[in-house]
C-alpha cells in the first residue's frame, strides 16, 4: 500500500489533472510500455492511496526479460524480470502531460523510484565520465517492490541503491516547464 501526498512545483494545472500509473517493463528508464492498470484512491485534497497488492498478478503477466538501455547495467540472476512504476500527470480530459512527476521522500527530499522485482536479485554497474561516477548496487532479498534512491558515495560518485520505504512519501508534479511551453511566443 502506497500512501502519498501530492506537491506542486509551479502552479496547479488550471483545468485540473489526473494521475495514471503505467510501468516501464524490463528496464529502469524509458517510456512506459504497459497500460495504467493501477488506480489511485483519493484520501482527500492533495493525497491518494495505491493498492499495489490488487494488481500484482496482472503486473506479473506483463513482465518481460530485463534489457537495460544503460549498457553498463546488469542484473543477477539474468532471468530476473523488473518493472518500474512511472506516475504521470495528464490533463483532466486529455492525453497531454501537465508536467514532470517524481516520487520524493518528504524528510530527505531525495528523489525515488519504485521498482518491482520478481525474485531476489542484484542490479549493478557503474559508469564514469569526466571524473564523475554513477553506480548502481541494488540488492533485493525477496520478490516485490523496492524503493531505489541515490546516495553520495564520495565527492565525485553517486550510488543508486535500495533504500527503506519513506515514512512520508510525496508525488511531486513540476508544472513549471510545461507552463512555460504553453506561453504565447513573442512576435519580433
DAGIUR-V181759 format. One record per residue. N is the residue number from 1. SS is DSSP state (h for helix, s for strand, l for the rest). PSI is psi in whole degrees, -180 to 180 (NA if undefined). BURIAL is b if it has 9 or more other ideal C-beta (glycine too) atoms within 8 Angstrom, else e. Layout:
<<N SS PSI BURIAL> <N SS PSI BURIAL>>
This chain:
<<1 l 127 e> <2 s 123 e> <3 s 123 e> <4 s 144 b> <5 s 163 b> <6 s 135 b> <7 s 141 b> <8 s 137 b> <9 s 104 b> <10 l 176 b> <11 l 144 e> <12 l 148 e> <13 l 130 b> <14 l -31 e> <15 l 7 e> <16 l -177 e> <17 s 168 b> <18 s 148 e> <19 s 136 b> <20 s 153 e> <21 s 74 b> <22 s 177 b> <23 s 153 b> <24 s 113 b> <25 s 131 b> <26 l 8 b> <27 l 167 b> <28 l -24 b> <29 l 161 e> <30 l -167 e> <31 l 145 e> <32 l 143 e> <33 l 25 b> <34 l 168 b> <35 l 174 e> <36 l 84 b> <37 l -1 e> <38 s 124 b> <39 l 127 e> <40 l 148 b> <41 s 130 e> <42 s 137 e> <43 s -1 e> <44 s -178 e> <45 l 126 e> <46 l 18 e> <47 s 162 b> <48 s 169 b> <49 s 138 b> <50 s 128 b> <51 l 95 e> <52 l -14 b> <53 l -35 e> <54 l -25 e> <55 l 10 b> <56 h -44 e> <57 h -40 e> <58 h -45 e> <59 h -46 b> <60 h -31 e> <61 h -25 e> <62 h -18 b> <63 l 144 b> <64 l 168 e> <65 l 145 e> <66 l 130 b> <67 l 91 e> <68 l 137 b> <69 l -27 e> <70 l 106 b> <71 l -20 e> <72 l -8 e> <73 l 147 b> <74 s 159 b> <75 s 142 b> <76 s 129 e> <77 l 155 e> <78 l -26 e> <79 l 5 e> <80 l 137 b> <81 l 137 b> <82 s 163 b> <83 s 131 b> <84 s 126 b> <85 s 125 b> <86 s 92 b> <87 s 143 b> <88 s 136 b> <89 s 119 b> <90 s 163 b> <91 s 146 b> <92 l -44 b> <93 l 26 e> <94 l -168 e> <95 l 1 e> <96 l 139 e> <97 s 148 e> <98 l -1 b> <99 l -176 b> <100 s 154 e> <101 s 140 b> <102 s 150 b> <103 s 144 b> <104 s 143 b> <105 s 121 b> <106 l -40 b> <107 l -48 e> <108 l -16 e> <109 l 18 e> <110 l 129 b> <111 s 144 e> <112 s 157 b> <113 s 148 b> <114 s 120 b> <115 s 136 b> <116 s 133 b> <117 s 132 b> <118 l 1 b> <119 l 168 e> <120 l 134 e> <121 s 172 b> <122 s 127 b> <123 s 123 b> <124 s 161 b> <125 s 163 b> <126 s 161 b> <127 s 134 b> <128 s 131 e> <129 s 133 e> <130 l 38 e> <131 l 2 e> <132 s 133 b> <133 s 136 b> <134 s 125 b> <135 s 158 b> <136 s 132 b> <137 s 77 b> <138 s 118 b> <139 s 135 e> <140 s 146 b> <141 l -5 e> <142 l 160 e> <143 l 149 e> <144 s -166 e> <145 s 146 b> <146 s 136 b> <147 s 134 b> <148 s 131 b> <149 s 166 b> <150 s 146 e> <151 s 148 b> <152 s 128 e> <153 s 15 e> <154 s 175 e> <155 l -32 e> <156 l 19 e> <157 s 134 b> <158 s 133 b> <159 s 129 b> <160 s 131 b> <161 s 169 b> <162 s 136 e> <163 s 157 b> <164 l 149 e> <165 l 133 e> <166 l 145 b> <167 l -39 e> <168 l 124 e> <169 s 142 b> <170 s 137 b> <171 s 110 b> <172 s 127 b> <173 s 113 b> <174 s 105 b> <175 l -4 b> <176 h -49 b> <177 h -43 b> <178 h -33 b> <179 h -32 b> <180 h -37 e> <181 h -19 e> <182 l 3 e> <183 l 144 e> <184 l 144 e> <185 l 143 e> <186 l 138 e> <187 l 143 e> <188 l NA e>>
